[in-house]
């Protein structure tokens, strides 16, 4: 698995997914509102929580999960 600086590439591991789910549950109101999501730069925040992923990777993962499962409950 390659990495760029301290960011991983490739599939998300269990630790990253668990941090993602916890983050989504904590910031659900912001995540669900497109204006607030952009205003609060939520994927930058997510990237700081999941230190092994960039904001772009977090956004892409979120879109994939949302498309696949609809939402996280």
N, C-alpha and C positions, 0 to 999 in steps of 0.2 A: 504494500500500500504506500503510495507516494504521499508526501505532505509538503505544504508550502508554508514556510515559517513554522508556526505552531498550529496550522489549520490542516485538517485531514481532507482527503478526497475519497470518493467511493461511497459505499453503503454506510448508513448510520448504524452504530453499535447500540447495544441495550442502554448503556449509560447516557448516551446522547439522546436517545428516544425518551428515556425517563425524564431527563431535564426538559426536553421539548414539551412533553405532556404537562408537567408541573407548571411550566411557564404559561402555556395556553390556558390552563385552568385559572391561574392567578390573574392574567390580563385579558380574560375573555371579552370584557366590555370594549376594550380598545381594539382587540383583534377583529371583532365583528363589525366595527365602524370604519369604513374605508378612509374617511377624512381624519379621524383620530389616529388611525394606524399610520398614516403618512406624517401627520403633524408630530406625533410622539416618536417617530422613527423606531417603531416597535421591533423591527428586525435587527437594527443595530443593538438594541437592548438585549434581544434574544441571543445575538452573537456574543455579547459580553457575558451572558449566563452560560452559554454552551461555548466555552473558550476554544474548542477545537473546530468550530465552523464559522465561516464568514456570514455577513448579513445576507448576501445573495444566496448562499447555500441554505440558510434558514428559511428565506422566502420560498425558494424552490421546493424545499421539503414540505413546508406548510401547504403549498398549492397542491402537491402530489397527494398528501394525506387527506386534504379536504376533498379532492376529486375522488379519491378511492373510497373514503369512509363517510364523507359528508361532514361530520364534526366529531370532536373528542368530548365524550361525556364521562 
